[in-house]
């Protein structure tokens, strides 16, 4: 993942945007009282499809491989959280959009932490 400010802000913005959109869409689709197992699977698929669709334009701007996994993960997580919430209580659109965007923010933080953990410690030349 690139650490230049443009790409960092692009990663944050992309995931928040996808989470917001998926949360909003899932709140329109899911009704209170739906079967939770069915809803979780349906909204997870919806989130991944929306993430895949939005990945192409966002990937052109911010790097294809750097955006693909986090955006699809944000869509999946936002869909599941908002979908499950919508089965238990009626959601207003702004609540669903806010929950989706928070899920997008949380998912990019998880991806950044896991990426840095997988890379390990990198020593620069000249440092001991």
C-alpha positions as CSV (number, residue, x, y, z in Angstrom):
1,X,0.0,0.0,0.0
2,X,1.3,3.4,-0.9
3,X,2.0,5.8,1.9
4,X,1.8,9.0,0.0
5,X,-1.0,11.4,1.2
6,X,-3.0,11.2,-2.1
7,X,-3.2,7.5,-1.9
8,X,-3.9,7.3,1.8
9,X,-6.7,9.8,1.5
10,X,-7.9,7.9,-1.6
11,X,-8.0,4.6,0.4
12,X,-9.9,6.2,3.3
13,X,-12.3,8.0,1.0
14,X,-12.9,5.0,-1.2
15,X,-13.8,2.7,1.7
16,X,-16.0,5.3,3.4
17,X,-17.8,5.9,0.1
18,X,-18.4,2.2,-0.5
19,X,-19.5,1.6,3.1
20,X,-21.9,4.6,2.9
21,X,-23.4,3.5,-0.4
22,X,-23.8,-0.2,0.7
23,X,-25.3,0.7,4.0
24,X,-27.8,3.0,2.4
25,X,-28.7,0.4,-0.2
26,X,-29.1,-2.4,2.3
27,X,-31.3,-0.3,4.5
28,X,-33.6,0.2,1.5
29,X,-33.7,-3.5,0.7
30,X,-34.0,-5.2,4.1
31,X,-37.1,-5.0,6.2
32,X,-37.5,-5.6,9.9
33,X,-38.3,-9.2,10.7
34,X,-36.5,-10.8,7.9
35,X,-34.6,-14.1,8.5
36,X,-31.2,-13.1,9.9
37,X,-29.2,-15.9,8.2
38,X,-30.7,-15.1,4.8
39,X,-30.3,-11.4,5.3
40,X,-26.6,-11.7,6.3
41,X,-25.8,-13.8,3.2
42,X,-27.8,-11.5,0.9
43,X,-26.4,-8.2,2.2
44,X,-22.8,-9.7,2.2
45,X,-23.2,-10.5,-1.5
46,X,-24.8,-7.1,-2.3
47,X,-21.9,-5.4,-0.6
48,X,-19.3,-7.4,-2.5
49,X,-21.0,-6.8,-5.8
50,X,-21.2,-3.0,-5.1
51,X,-17.5,-3.0,-4.0
52,X,-16.6,-4.8,-7.2
53,X,-18.5,-2.4,-9.3
54,X,-17.1,0.7,-7.6
55,X,-13.6,-0.8,-7.5
56,X,-12.9,-0.1,-11.2
57,X,-13.3,3.7,-11.2
58,X,-11.7,4.0,-7.8
59,X,-8.9,1.7,-8.8
60,X,-8.0,3.8,-11.8
61,X,-7.6,6.8,-9.5
62,X,-5.9,5.2,-6.5
63,X,-4.2,2.0,-7.8
64,X,-6.0,-1.2,-8.8
65,X,-4.5,-3.7,-6.3
66,X,-4.4,-1.3,-3.4
67,X,-8.1,-0.5,-3.6
68,X,-9.6,-3.8,-4.7
69,X,-9.4,-5.9,-1.5
70,X,-10.2,-3.1,1.0
71,X,-13.2,-1.8,-1.0
72,X,-14.7,-5.3,-1.3
73,X,-14.0,-6.0,2.4
74,X,-15.7,-2.7,3.2
75,X,-18.7,-3.5,1.1
76,X,-19.1,-7.0,2.6
77,X,-18.7,-5.7,6.2
78,X,-21.0,-2.8,5.7
79,X,-23.6,-5.0,4.1
80,X,-23.6,-7.5,6.9
81,X,-23.6,-5.0,9.7
82,X,-26.4,-2.8,8.3
83,X,-28.4,-5.7,7.0
84,X,-28.4,-7.5,10.4
85,X,-29.2,-4.2,12.2
86,X,-32.1,-3.6,9.8
87,X,-33.6,-7.0,10.6
88,X,-33.8,-6.1,14.3
89,X,-35.0,-2.5,14.2
90,X,-36.1,0.0,11.5
91,X,-33.2,2.2,10.3
92,X,-33.4,5.7,9.0
93,X,-31.3,6.3,5.9
94,X,-28.8,8.5,7.7
95,X,-28.3,5.9,10.4
96,X,-27.6,3.2,7.8
97,X,-25.3,5.5,5.8
98,X,-23.4,6.5,9.0
99,X,-23.0,2.8,10.1
100,X,-21.9,1.8,6.6
101,X,-19.3,4.6,6.5
102,X,-18.0,3.7,9.9
103,X,-17.7,0.1,8.8
104,X,-15.7,1.3,5.8
105,X,-13.3,3.2,8.0
106,X,-12.9,0.3,10.4
107,X,-12.2,-2.1,7.5
108,X,-9.5,0.1,6.0
109,X,-7.8,0.4,9.4
110,X,-7.9,-3.4,9.7
111,X,-6.4,-3.9,6.2
112,X,-3.6,-1.3,7.0
113,X,-2.8,-3.0,10.3
114,X,-2.7,-6.5,8.7
115,X,-0.6,-5.2,5.8
116,X,1.9,-3.7,8.1
117,X,2.0,-6.8,10.2
118,X,2.6,-9.0,7.2
119,X,5.4,-6.8,5.9
120,X,7.3,-6.9,9.2
121,X,10.0,-4.5,10.2
122,X,11.8,-2.8,7.4
123,X,15.2,-1.3,8.1
124,X,16.5,1.5,6.0
125,X,20.0,1.5,4.7
126,X,22.4,3.2,7.2
127,X,20.2,2.3,10.2
128,X,21.0,-0.4,12.6
